[in-house]
């Protein structure tokens, strides 16, 4: 086994062919990486190799260069077969072969993978290729069709074997190995060596040389790793701040699911970022187009899943953001391996929910590198960046002096006609150029706590209120109301006083371990126009009201002041929302993640009875003063006033007053005349 560092070598010391050396010189490669220096001599000698090294260490050149040096170009049936776990990696390896063979005229390499039409692959195989790079599934399919002849294979490479094991390709790999000549030379590369991979090596490799690159860390030292502890502010808002304040060229953002790639990419695009999704549900041509656009600077941000992003090697990717923390440290290593490659520096940012801290510690232990905490950019720093970018646009526009003359004439004419200063005219033009997006953030644009989101005063007038009704006083912010845990510490209103026996029992409380689990208090019925929902996140998940309100307000396009009471229990919470929630919003909220948990929102009547609501008629409820609050906001599709009937029409008001005919609210836009809308 070879795991000791080697003395400094150049590629010219490795007995590679002159054509390969010329290609390396043309791309500027002079010194081999450790895996290359220790592997290439053994492969040139015809030995089987079992290599253990992390991604981004130069494994592709370690096996491609010796294969190219020994190929016989006059022999057109495939001489080398490389198996890779994903289509992206197969394409990347094929491109590397083509690059290293730039001085070997007549060389042909063919990537074959699922999702691509058979026609071009069959045509290339009929013409003849020297190297086939493919995914196990498509290679096996060609074998079954009789369209791929492996009888002439002299070199066989298993790249990222542990990933192929995870994806369930081991049986396919063994079938393919059995279809190749016993005399073939085998190189197996894997970041880890689980027992099934060891068994493959023992069965199909002949006295292999083991090469292990025992790096001090499993992540590149030139990648700065930071984490943000998710608290209060919604993750999307935090990501937006980071994108505005960080200087980056290309960026990969990793999420857990295919659906989340599309959702997050759409939301970032709506906020003005050049982002697109990359996932396994996309057609292969579409995925290749995304990667090509990222390489060509046509897009700046790609939101991807682990599998879809494997094999991406784009030089301009300087940032990797783990929007969802991976549960497997190896996945983290693979993710941040997309940046800081080939000696380049990179940035890795990790979002960690409080209940995911153990995963952060596991990542630090496995990578043997600290992941340092980061502070979110302040509003001032974000505004500085926005102003700098706007000034740069002005500078670029002034540089094109020839196109400015019509606008100069327009400004002079407007100044003379209206007596407005040129500065004010320029300010108005700047406002037009900026569009609807504010130039500067305000302190409450990205609030970090739910209390801040909810403590703003309500509108002075409410169109839902009766004309004869006196204007209600401003409603207290939620932070001013007693929380669940504060009831025992604060005096209660008379209507909430416990019986004397209950108060006496509280003076001699047993130890927590001796007390039985406390049953949830019956919950009073929601206010008129509101419904109670159950969500699958509670105290056990370290959730705070701000997490819940921020997530729902962001996803539903609902102003936080129209979100009702939030009661947090051990493993679930109850929340009052405007009645008539549209099905699309309901489905979207079910998939929202808060503190590492999906909300799995459901109407209380349809969910567990542990969150039962005490259905007290509104007229009998006594809160110590007459109820004067106007109805809350409703979801789109409900009438703006009056009790809601099953037919969707407004019913009569209490006291026989007719309902106003208000129109339907709309999502995402501020309400006209103070109407609360979604």
Secondary structure, DSSP 8 states (H G I E B T S, - for coil): -B-S------GGGGT--HHHHHHHHHTT--S--HHHHHHHHHHHTT--EEEE--TTSSHHHHHHHHHHHH--TT--S--EEEEESSHHHHHHHHHHHHHHTTTSTT--EEEE-TTS-HHHHHHHHHH--SEEEEEHHHHHHHHHHT----TT--EEEE-SHHHHHHTT-HHHHHHHHHTS-TT-EEEEEESS--HHHHHHHHHH-SS-EEEE---S-SS-TTEEEEEEEE-SS-HHHHHHHHHHHS--SEEEEE-SSHHHHHHHHHHHHHTT--EEEE-TTS-HHHHHHHHHHHHTTS-SEEEE-HHHHTT---TTEEEEEESS--SSHHHHHHHHTTSSGGG--EEEEEEEEGGGHHHHHHHHHHHTS--EE-----HHHHHHHHHHHHHHHHHHHHH-GGGTHHHHHHHHHHHHHH---HHHHHHHHHHHHHTTS-SS--TTTT-SSHHHHH-S---S--TTS-TTS--------GGGS--GGGTTTS---GGG---HHHHHHHHS---GGGS-------EE---TTEEEEEES--GGGT--HHHHHHHHHHHHT--GGG---EEE-SS-EEEEEES---HHHHHHHHT-EETTEE---EEGGGS-GGG-EE---GGG---SS----------TTS-SSS-B-TTS-B---GGG----------TTS--GGG----
